[in-house]
């Protein structure tokens, strides 16, 4: 494998931008000082340094070398457009794409499956253990949770096999929303590519918290310089633009392209030309959000249920969306109005124009509207084909406590855990606990979810669930397990005794005395005779059971089961 690229090898000397004329930007000449490139159907204003770096990557892969690149930038900086540019320029290469989805962060290997699904017909070429691991990860067979090393090796072998016929470029967008299992597998692949014409390009938020991507070559995407920002802003404004307004927008948005494009929407030509006073500085994402809110408010009320259905489920399956829409009486006219506004596209997939638009649509709905939509989606999903997604929507539709919905999530947690999806199992378990009406069962589910949250690397969420468990009814064994888990979280996070504890640091008070008794010579003789840990008493059995038992996601007993 070639020596890794130093990150600065991809840092651009300027900060240009790409804009898509197919979305309504006007094909005007760039402003003075702005740079531009041209591709079929696309006008590129600037981003020359970034484009040159991506062109070099394509050339290297075409020459038989492996390359890895992490494209970092804040929301709206243009990372997705740069990936689009790379895909268009990758002539002679095969391009595979995947994108993280915020609502699927807890579904193990969901992103990896999206990337690899075009190549699943090649699984038979993999060694048996690797093939079995990938089959288990993708739910193609039952069995134990797959070994993470074997999954990584399987994906590495699969991509290398595909690249043997034609150079391969893998584009992974919105990595910050990718499930952790997929990030780990793809990070493994990125670090172990050797002499294969494969490139793996990640796009993620800046700053990011993906340790799997550290020390990889980076392309940092910042705001535009003033000349390019003015050119982009002018492309989004059909009429004259007052210089004071233009300069105020450029300064307030700090050259972030998405904010530059969205801020003028909903403003009249008179406002843009007349020098209106801009309010106090607001983060560009908030500005873009307000633009989407204005577009949503201008739509007919009958259009909103359809948009909310599409926003509530990120599977992007038009068949599912239309099934749910039929139940709510949202027809084709609603889709036409939403598409005409530029918020959403209906085709082979249902796609919002931007993830922020999806978020705006969902948050604008009332709780009752969300419940109706999730209920319609749950009823539209085949329980045999996708039981976990159906259970999740059914749980989101519950307006209050619901034991049946909680039990369905329990079963989903079991399936997720069997596939190695700890984050998914924890998410299902947490929601199951929230919906459980019985206090004892609620506490047991919360403790089980806290255990898996800890194993999934989410200590704060684990502590929150521990507090929820302790607020319920735990037996002596449950309290001991809670103590043990809190100690493990404190040790793993380095908080020690300073950790904010929802439970005590001491062993559970199952007897009168549990501290070791020392003689005058200082030797410990174990707990005092009346203590709970010494000998074969009940407290001893409880504590030894806790110490020796592995953390599990076992389903709590049913409310009507016999207890002792």
C-alpha positions, 0 to 999 in steps of 0.5 A: 500500500502506498504511504498515507497521504498527509492531510494537508495534501488535500487542503485547498488554497481557496474556498470556491463553491459549486452550484447546480443550475438545474435547481434554478440558479441563474447561469450568470457570469461569476462576479469579479474575483470569482472562479468557475468551472463547467460540467454538463448540466452543472455550473461550478462557481469556484471550489477549484482547489477542492475539485483539483484534489478530487480530480487527483484522487480519480486519476490515482484510482484509475492508475491502480492505487488505493485512496482514502479521503475524509471531506469535513465541513459544517452543515451546508458547506457543500460536501454533498455537492462535492461528492456529486462532482466526484461521481460525475468526474469518475469516468471509467470507474464504478461508483457506489454510494451510501448516506447516513440517516439520522433516524437509522443511527441505531440500526446496525450495519444499515449504512454498510448494507446500502453501500454493499447491496449492489455487490451481494451477488459476489458473496460466494467468492468470499471465504466461508467465515467472512461470508457467514459474518456478512450474511449475519450482519445483513440479516441474511441468516440467523445465528450469533452476532457477527465478529466485527473483524470478520465483517471488516475483512469481508467488506474489504475482500468484497470491494477489492473483488469488485475493483478487480474488474473496474476501479471502484469509488465508494462515496459515504455521505453524512457519515455523522449519521451513519450507524456505528457498526458501519463506521467501524467496518468502513474505517477498517476498510479504509485503513487496510486497503492495499494495492487495490484500485479502490477509493473510499471517500467520507463526508462528515460534519466538522467537527466530527467525533468519529474516532475511526476516521482520525489520521485519515487524509482530510479535505476541509470545506470552509465558507466561500471567500467574498467574491465567490459568495457574492457570485453564488448569492447573485445566482439565487436572486432574480432581481437587483441586489442592494450592495448593503444587503449583499454584503450583510448577507455574505458577512452574516452567513460567513460564506456558507453556501446553503445559507447563501442560497436559502436566506433570500427565499421568501423575500420580495425583490423590493426587499432585496433591492431596497436595503432592508435591515438584517436582524441580529446575526443568526447561525447559518443553519438557523437561517436555512431552517427559516427558509424551509419554514417559509416554504412549508407555510406557503403550501396548501394544508392538504400537502402537509400530511404527505410531507410528514409521512415522508419525513417520518420514515427515512426508508425512502420507499415510495410504495410505503409512503403512498400506502400510508398516504392513502390511509390519510387521504393524501393524493397525487395533488399533494405530491405535485404541490410539494414537488413544485415548491422544491421541497421533495422529489418523488421518483424511485426514491422519495428525497427531500431537497436537504436533510434540514427540510425533512427536520423542519417538516417533522418538527412543525407537526403537532404531536397528534399529527405525528402519532397519526402518521406513525400509525399509518406507516406502521399499518402500511408495513408488512410485519413479516418483511420488516417487523422492526421498522413496524414496531418502531413506528407503532411505538412512536404512534403511542400517545402514552403508556402501551405494553403491547408496543413495548413488547414489540420493541423487546422482540426487536431488541432481541433481533438487533442484539443477535445481529450485533447491533448494540445501539439498535438494541439499546434504542429499542430497549429505551423506548420500550421502557418509556412505554411500560406501564408496570413500574417493576417491569419498567425499571427492569427494562430501563436497567437492561437498556442502560447495560446495552447503552454502556456496551454501545459506548453511550455512558451519559444515556446509560446513566440516564436510564440507570436513574430511570431504573432506580426510580422504579421497583428493583429487587435486590439483584437488580439493585446490585446490577445497577451498582455494578453497572454504575461502577463500570461506567465510572471506571470507563469514563475516568469519572471515578467517585466524582461521577454524577451517580444516580445510584450509590457507589457502595455495594447494595445494603442487603445485610447489616455490614459488608465491609471487611473486618481487620484484625490487630495485625491488619489482615482482612478476614472478610466481612463480619459474621453478620455481614451480607457477603460472607458465607452462603447467605442470600446476600452472598448469593446475590452479590456473587451472581452479579459479579459472575453474570455477564451483562445481558439484554434479557427480556424482563419477565411478564407482569403475570409471571410467578415471582419468588 
